Amino acid sequence: SFVFSTPGFAPWKPTLEEVVENSEEQEASNKASSLLKAKKISLL
């Protein structure tokens, strides 16, 4: 996650919605990669 600040403004922070969306995407990709690993292991 990035925070960018402009002089005279408070640093920008993502909204809660964006944070939730990002963590859901992260979770989904984590699940996908662990499923792939499981498949690879079962193929061996």
PQR file with spaces between the fields and no chain letter, atoms N, CA, C, O and H, PARSE charges and radii, in Angstrom:
ATOM       1  N    SER     1       0.845   -1.198    0.000 -0.4000 1.5000
ATOM       2  CA   SER     1       0.000    0.000    0.000 -0.0000 2.0000
ATOM       3  C    SER     1       0.875    1.240    0.000  0.5500 1.7000
ATOM       4  O    SER     1       1.909    1.285    0.666 -0.5500 1.4000
ATOM       5  N    PHE     2       0.461    2.224   -0.736 -0.4000 1.5000
ATOM       6  CA   PHE     2       1.295    3.417   -0.817 -0.0000 2.0000
ATOM       7  C    PHE     2       0.558    4.633   -0.285  0.5500 1.7000
ATOM       8  O    PHE     2      -0.665    4.737   -0.385 -0.5500 1.4000
ATOM       9  H    PHE     2      -0.379    2.188   -1.278  0.4000 1.0000
ATOM      10  N    VAL     3       1.322    5.539    0.276 -0.4000 1.5000
ATOM      11  CA   VAL     3       0.770    6.802    0.745 -0.0000 2.0000
ATOM      12  C    VAL     3       1.551    7.896    0.051  0.5500 1.7000
ATOM      13  O    VAL     3       2.778    7.937    0.145 -0.5500 1.4000
ATOM      14  H    VAL     3       2.315    5.455    0.358  0.4000 1.0000
ATOM      15  N    PHE     4       0.855    8.791   -0.649 -0.4000 1.5000
ATOM      16  CA   PHE     4       1.598    9.867   -1.274 -0.0000 2.0000
ATOM      17  C    PHE     4       1.131   11.183   -0.702  0.5500 1.7000
ATOM      18  O    PHE     4      -0.068   11.435   -0.586 -0.5500 1.4000
ATOM      19  H    PHE     4      -0.141    8.758   -0.725  0.4000 1.0000
ATOM      20  N    SER     5       2.091   12.027   -0.344 -0.4000 1.5000
ATOM      21  CA   SER     5       1.728   13.275    0.304 -0.0000 2.0000
ATOM      22  C    SER     5       2.055   14.451   -0.598  0.5500 1.7000
ATOM      23  O    SER     5       3.081   14.471   -1.277 -0.5500 1.4000
ATOM      24  H    SER     5       3.065   11.823   -0.439  0.4000 1.0000
ATOM      25  N    THR     6       1.173   15.415   -0.589 -0.4000 1.5000
ATOM      26  CA   THR     6       1.413   16.658   -1.315 -0.0000 2.0000
ATOM      27  C    THR     6       1.580   17.745   -0.275  0.5500 1.7000
ATOM      28  O    THR     6       0.903   17.728    0.753 -0.5500 1.4000
ATOM      29  H    THR     6       0.340   15.399   -0.037  0.4000 1.0000
ATOM      30  N    PRO     7       2.462   18.681   -0.523 -0.5600 1.5000
ATOM      31  CA   PRO     7       2.654   19.753    0.454  0.2800 2.0000
ATOM      32  C    PRO     7       1.334   20.477    0.719  0.5500 1.7000
ATOM      33  O    PRO     7       0.616   20.836   -0.214 -0.5500 1.4000
ATOM      34  N    GLY     8       1.027   20.686    1.977 -0.4000 1.5000
ATOM      35  CA   GLY     8      -0.191   21.404    2.331 -0.0000 2.0000
ATOM      36  C    GLY     8      -1.407   20.505    2.452  0.5500 1.7000
ATOM      37  O    GLY     8      -2.484   20.964    2.834 -0.5500 1.4000
ATOM      38  H    GLY     8       1.611   20.395    2.735  0.4000 1.0000
ATOM      39  N    PHE     9      -1.250   19.237    2.132 -0.4000 1.5000
ATOM      40  CA   PHE     9      -2.379   18.311    2.236 -0.0000 2.0000
ATOM      41  C    PHE     9      -2.002   17.156    3.154  0.5500 1.7000
ATOM      42  O    PHE     9      -0.831   16.796    3.274 -0.5500 1.4000
ATOM      43  H    PHE     9      -0.376   18.864    1.821  0.4000 1.0000
ATOM      44  N    ALA    10      -3.000   16.589    3.791 -0.4000 1.5000
ATOM      45  CA   ALA    10      -2.748   15.385    4.577 -0.0000 2.0000
ATOM      46  C    ALA    10      -2.407   14.268    3.605  0.5500 1.7000
ATOM      47  O    ALA    10      -2.940   14.240    2.496 -0.5500 1.4000
ATOM      48  H    ALA    10      -3.951   16.882    3.694  0.4000 1.0000
ATOM      49  N    PRO    11      -1.535   13.349    3.991 -0.5600 1.5000
ATOM      50  CA   PRO    11      -1.207   12.227    3.104  0.2800 2.0000
ATOM      51  C    PRO    11      -2.472   11.489    2.706  0.5500 1.7000
ATOM      52  O    PRO    11      -3.381   11.299    3.514 -0.5500 1.4000
ATOM      53  N    TRP    12      -2.515   11.080    1.456 -0.4000 1.5000
ATOM      54  CA   TRP    12      -3.682   10.365    0.957 -0.0000 2.0000
ATOM      55  C    TRP    12      -3.688    8.962    1.535  0.5500 1.7000
ATOM      56  O    TRP    12      -2.663    8.281    1.573 -0.5500 1.4000
ATOM      57  H    TRP    12      -1.776   11.234    0.800  0.4000 1.0000
ATOM      58  N    LYS    13      -4.849    8.549    1.977 -0.4000 1.5000
ATOM      59  CA   LYS    13      -4.976    7.173    2.475 -0.0000 2.0000
ATOM      60  C    LYS    13      -6.128    6.516    1.739  0.5500 1.7000
ATOM      61  O    LYS    13      -7.142    7.159    1.467 -0.5500 1.4000
ATOM      62  H    LYS    13      -5.681    9.102    1.946  0.4000 1.0000
ATOM      63  N    PRO    14      -5.980    5.249    1.418 -0.5600 1.5000
ATOM      64  CA   PRO    14      -7.062    4.548    0.724  0.2800 2.0000
ATOM      65  C    PRO    14      -8.304    4.485    1.607  0.5500 1.7000
ATOM      66  O    PRO    14      -8.206    4.447    2.834 -0.5500 1.4000
ATOM      67  N    THR    15      -9.451    4.473    0.980 -0.4000 1.5000
ATOM      68  CA   THR    15     -10.689    4.348    1.741 -0.0000 2.0000
ATOM      69  C    THR    15     -10.819    2.919    2.249  0.5500 1.7000
ATOM      70  O    THR    15     -10.161    2.009    1.744 -0.5500 1.4000
ATOM      71  H    THR    15      -9.531    4.504   -0.016  0.4000 1.0000
ATOM      72  N    LEU    16     -11.653    2.732    3.228 -0.4000 1.5000
ATOM      73  CA   LEU    16     -11.870    1.401    3.797 -0.0000 2.0000
ATOM      74  C    LEU    16     -12.302    0.423    2.713  0.5500 1.7000
ATOM      75  O    LEU    16     -11.872   -0.731    2.696 -0.5500 1.4000
ATOM      76  H    LEU    16     -12.188    3.471    3.638  0.4000 1.0000
ATOM      77  N    GLU    17     -13.162    0.896    1.803 -0.4000 1.5000
ATOM      78  CA   GLU    17     -13.643    0.042    0.720 -0.0000 2.0000
ATOM      79  C    GLU    17     -12.480   -0.486   -0.111  0.5500 1.7000
ATOM      80  O    GLU    17     -12.417   -1.671   -0.438 -0.5500 1.4000
ATOM      81  H    GLU    17     -13.511    1.833    1.817  0.4000 1.0000
ATOM      82  N    GLU    18     -11.558    0.419   -0.448 -0.4000 1.5000
ATOM      83  CA   GLU    18     -10.407    0.018   -1.260 -0.0000 2.0000
ATOM      84  C    GLU    18      -9.542   -0.988   -0.513  0.5500 1.7000
ATOM      85  O    GLU    18      -9.050   -1.956   -1.093 -0.5500 1.4000
ATOM      86  H    GLU    18     -11.609    1.382   -0.183  0.4000 1.0000
ATOM      87  N    VAL    19      -9.366   -0.746    0.782 -0.4000 1.5000
ATOM      88  CA   VAL    19      -8.557   -1.660    1.595 -0.0000 2.0000
ATOM      89  C    VAL    19      -9.180   -3.048    1.605  0.5500 1.7000
ATOM      90  O    VAL    19      -8.490   -4.051    1.422 -0.5500 1.4000
ATOM      91  H    VAL    19      -9.767    0.040    1.254  0.4000 1.0000
ATOM      92  N    VAL    20     -10.489   -3.096    1.819 -0.4000 1.5000
ATOM      93  CA   VAL    20     -11.201   -4.376    1.850 -0.0000 2.0000
ATOM      94  C    VAL    20     -11.080   -5.073    0.500  0.5500 1.7000
ATOM      95  O    VAL    20     -10.821   -6.275    0.429 -0.5500 1.4000
ATOM      96  H    VAL    20     -11.049   -2.282    1.967  0.4000 1.0000
ATOM      97  N    GLU    21     -11.272   -4.302   -0.574 -0.4000 1.5000
ATOM      98  CA   GLU    21     -11.176   -4.863   -1.919 -0.0000 2.0000
ATOM      99  C    GLU    21      -9.792   -5.464   -2.144  0.5500 1.7000
ATOM     100  O    GLU    21      -9.659   -6.576   -2.655 -0.5500 1.4000
ATOM     101  H    GLU    21     -11.482   -3.326   -0.517  0.4000 1.0000
ATOM     102  N    ASN    22      -8.762   -4.707   -1.753 -0.4000 1.5000
ATOM     103  CA   ASN    22      -7.392   -5.172   -1.953 -0.0000 2.0000
ATOM     104  C    ASN    22      -7.118   -6.443   -1.160  0.5500 1.7000
ATOM     105  O    ASN    22      -6.489   -7.370   -1.669 -0.5500 1.4000
ATOM     106  H    ASN    22      -8.870   -3.804   -1.338  0.4000 1.0000
ATOM     107  N    SER    23      -7.587   -6.490    0.090 -0.4000 1.5000
ATOM     108  CA   SER    23      -7.299   -7.671    0.900 -0.0000 2.0000
ATOM     109  C    SER    23      -8.079   -8.881    0.399  0.5500 1.7000
ATOM     110  O    SER    23      -7.615  -10.015    0.518 -0.5500 1.4000
ATOM     111  H    SER    23      -8.097   -5.736    0.504  0.4000 1.0000
ATOM     112  N    GLU    24      -9.270   -8.640   -0.164 -0.4000 1.5000
ATOM     113  CA   GLU    24     -10.031   -9.757   -0.735 -0.0000 2.0000
ATOM     114  C    GLU    24      -9.322  -10.296   -1.969  0.5500 1.7000
ATOM     115  O    GLU    24      -9.253  -11.507   -2.176 -0.5500 1.4000
ATOM     116  H    GLU    24      -9.647   -7.718   -0.261  0.4000 1.0000
ATOM     117  N    GLU    25      -8.790   -9.381   -2.796 -0.4000 1.5000
ATOM     118  CA   GLU    25      -8.038   -9.811   -3.975 -0.0000 2.0000
ATOM     119  C    GLU    25      -6.811  -10.599   -3.546  0.5500 1.7000
ATOM     120  O    GLU    25      -6.485  -11.630   -4.134 -0.5500 1.4000
ATOM     121  H    GLU    25      -8.846   -8.397   -2.628  0.4000 1.0000
ATOM     122  N    GLN    26      -6.137  -10.105   -2.517 -0.4000 1.5000
ATOM     123  CA   GLN    26      -4.938  -10.761   -2.004 -0.0000 2.0000
ATOM     124  C    GLN    26      -5.289  -12.168   -1.533  0.5500 1.7000
ATOM     125  O    GLN    26      -4.593  -13.132   -1.850 -0.5500 1.4000
ATOM     126  H    GLN    26      -6.402   -9.267   -2.040  0.4000 1.0000
ATOM     127  N    GLU    27      -6.370  -12.271   -0.778 -0.4000 1.5000
ATOM     128  CA   GLU    27      -6.811  -13.572   -0.270 -0.0000 2.0000
ATOM     129  C    GLU    27      -7.115  -14.527   -1.417  0.5500 1.7000
ATOM     130  O    GLU    27      -6.725  -15.695   -1.394 -0.5500 1.4000
ATOM     131  H    GLU    27      -6.935  -11.488   -0.520  0.4000 1.0000
ATOM     132  N    ALA    28      -7.816  -14.009   -2.416 -0.4000 1.5000
ATOM     133  CA   ALA    28      -8.191  -14.839   -3.559 -0.0000 2.0000
ATOM     134  C    ALA    28      -6.950  -15.359   -4.272  0.5500 1.7000
ATOM     135  O    ALA    28      -6.898  -16.529   -4.652 -0.5500 1.4000
ATOM     136  H    ALA    28      -8.132  -13.061   -2.434  0.4000 1.0000
ATOM     137  N    SER    29      -5.950  -14.499   -4.457 -0.4000 1.5000
ATOM     138  CA   SER    29      -4.752  -14.948   -5.167 -0.0000 2.0000
ATOM     139  C    SER    29      -3.933  -15.898   -4.292  0.5500 1.7000
ATOM     140  O    SER    29      -3.280  -16.806   -4.806 -0.5500 1.4000
ATOM     141  H    SER    29      -5.993  -13.549   -4.149  0.4000 1.0000
ATOM     142  N    ASN    30      -3.967  -15.691   -2.973 -0.4000 1.5000
ATOM     143  CA   ASN    30      -3.286  -16.622   -2.074 -0.0000 2.0000
ATOM     144  C    ASN    30      -3.921  -18.007   -2.162  0.5500 1.7000
ATOM     145  O    ASN    30      -3.226  -19.021   -2.235 -0.5500 1.4000
ATOM     146  H    ASN    30      -4.498  -14.953   -2.557  0.4000 1.0000
ATOM     147  N    LYS    31      -5.255  -18.030   -2.154 -0.4000 1.5000
ATOM     148  CA   LYS    31      -5.970  -19.305   -2.261 -0.0000 2.0000
ATOM     149  C    LYS    31      -5.657  -19.976   -3.586  0.5500 1.7000
ATOM     150  O    LYS    31      -5.426  -21.184   -3.645 -0.5500 1.4000
ATOM     151  H    LYS    31      -5.819  -17.206   -2.095  0.4000 1.0000
ATOM     152  N    ALA    32      -5.651  -19.179   -4.652 -0.4000 1.5000
ATOM     153  CA   ALA    32      -5.380  -19.725   -5.980 -0.0000 2.0000
ATOM     154  C    ALA    32      -3.992  -20.344   -6.022  0.5500 1.7000
ATOM     155  O    ALA    32      -3.817  -21.443   -6.548 -0.5500 1.4000
ATOM     156  H    ALA    32      -5.838  -18.198   -4.604  0.4000 1.0000
ATOM     157  N    SER    33      -3.000  -19.642   -5.468 -0.4000 1.5000
ATOM     158  CA   SER    33      -1.641  -20.170   -5.548 -0.0000 2.0000
ATOM     159  C    SER    33      -1.468  -21.396   -4.650  0.5500 1.7000
ATOM     160  O    SER    33      -0.710  -22.303   -4.993 -0.5500 1.4000
ATOM     161  H    SER    33      -3.142  -18.749   -5.041  0.4000 1.0000
ATOM     162  N    SER    34      -2.153  -21.437   -3.513 -0.4000 1.5000
ATOM     163  CA   SER    34      -2.030  -22.633   -2.677 -0.0000 2.0000
ATOM     164  C    SER    34      -2.761  -23.813   -3.305  0.5500 1.7000
ATOM     165  O    SER    34      -2.360  -24.962   -3.124 -0.5500 1.4000
ATOM     166  H    SER    34      -2.768  -20.700   -3.234  0.4000 1.0000
ATOM     167  N    LEU    35      -3.833  -23.532   -4.043 -0.4000 1.5000
ATOM     168  CA   LEU    35      -4.516  -24.602   -4.779 -0.0000 2.0000
ATOM     169  C    LEU    35      -3.595  -25.153   -5.860  0.5500 1.7000
ATOM     170  O    LEU    35      -3.517  -26.364   -6.069 -0.5500 1.4000
ATOM     171  H    LEU    35      -4.160  -22.599   -4.190  0.4000 1.0000
ATOM     172  N    LEU    36      -2.896  -24.248   -6.546 -0.4000 1.5000
ATOM     173  CA   LEU    36      -1.967  -24.672   -7.595 -0.0000 2.0000
ATOM     174  C    LEU    36      -0.865  -25.537   -6.993  0.5500 1.7000
ATOM     175  O    LEU    36      -0.489  -26.560   -7.565 -0.5500 1.4000
ATOM     176  H    LEU    36      -2.959  -23.264   -6.377  0.4000 1.0000
ATOM     177  N    LYS    37      -0.351  -25.123   -5.840 -0.4000 1.5000
ATOM     178  CA   LYS    37       0.699  -25.899   -5.180 -0.0000 2.0000
ATOM     179  C    LYS    37       0.177  -27.285   -4.817  0.5500 1.7000
ATOM     180  O    LYS    37       0.861  -28.290   -5.010 -0.5500 1.4000
ATOM     181  H    LYS    37      -0.657  -24.292   -5.376  0.4000 1.0000
ATOM     182  N    ALA    38      -1.046  -27.322   -4.289 -0.4000 1.5000
ATOM     183  CA   ALA    38      -1.647  -28.600   -3.903 -0.0000 2.0000
ATOM     184  C    ALA    38      -1.792  -29.506   -5.119  0.5500 1.7000
ATOM     185  O    ALA    38      -1.535  -30.707   -5.041 -0.5500 1.4000
ATOM     186  H    ALA    38      -1.602  -26.506   -4.132  0.4000 1.0000
ATOM     187  N    LYS    39      -2.206  -28.926   -6.245 -0.4000 1.5000
ATOM     188  CA   LYS    39      -2.361  -29.714   -7.467 -0.0000 2.0000
ATOM     189  C    LYS    39      -1.017  -30.255   -7.924  0.5500 1.7000
ATOM     190  O    LYS    39      -0.906  -31.419   -8.310 -0.5500 1.4000
ATOM     191  H    LYS    39      -2.416  -27.950   -6.309  0.4000 1.0000
ATOM     192  N    LYS    40       0.003  -29.408   -7.879 -0.4000 1.5000
ATOM     193  CA   LYS    40       1.335  -29.845   -8.301 -0.0000 2.0000
ATOM     194  C    LYS    40       1.816  -30.991   -7.424  0.5500 1.7000
ATOM     195  O    LYS    40       2.386  -31.965   -7.914 -0.5500 1.4000
ATOM     196  H    LYS    40      -0.087  -28.463   -7.566  0.4000 1.0000
ATOM     197  N    ILE    41       1.581  -30.864   -6.126 -0.4000 1.5000
ATOM     198  CA   ILE    41       2.012  -31.905   -5.194 -0.0000 2.0000
ATOM     199  C    ILE    41       1.274  -33.210   -5.485  0.5500 1.7000
ATOM     200  O    ILE    41       1.877  -34.283   -5.466 -0.5500 1.4000
ATOM     201  H    ILE    41       1.117  -30.072   -5.728  0.4000 1.0000
ATOM     202  N    SER    42      -0.028  -33.120   -5.755 -0.4000 1.5000
ATOM     203  CA   SER    42      -0.801  -34.341   -5.995 -0.0000 2.0000
ATOM     204  C    SER    42      -0.437  -34.990   -7.329  0.5500 1.7000
ATOM     205  O    SER    42      -0.656  -36.185   -7.523 -0.5500 1.4000
ATOM     206  H    SER    42      -0.517  -32.248   -5.771  0.4000 1.0000
ATOM     207  N    LEU    43       0.121  -34.194   -8.252 -0.4000 1.5000
ATOM     208  CA   LEU    43       0.547  -34.757   -9.538 -0.0000 2.0000
ATOM     209  C    LEU    43       1.830  -35.569   -9.389  0.5500 1.7000
ATOM     210  O    LEU    43       2.082  -36.487  -10.169 -0.5500 1.4000
ATOM     211  H    LEU    43       0.299  -33.223   -8.095  0.4000 1.0000
ATOM     212  N    LEU    44       2.631  -35.234   -8.397 -0.4000 1.5000
ATOM     213  CA   LEU    44       3.908  -35.936   -8.229 -0.0000 2.0000
ATOM     214  C    LEU    44       3.692  -37.390   -7.797  0.5500 1.7000
ATOM     215  O    LEU    44       4.659  -38.129   -7.609 -0.5500 1.4000
ATOM     216  H    LEU    44       2.426  -34.488   -7.763  0.4000 1.0000
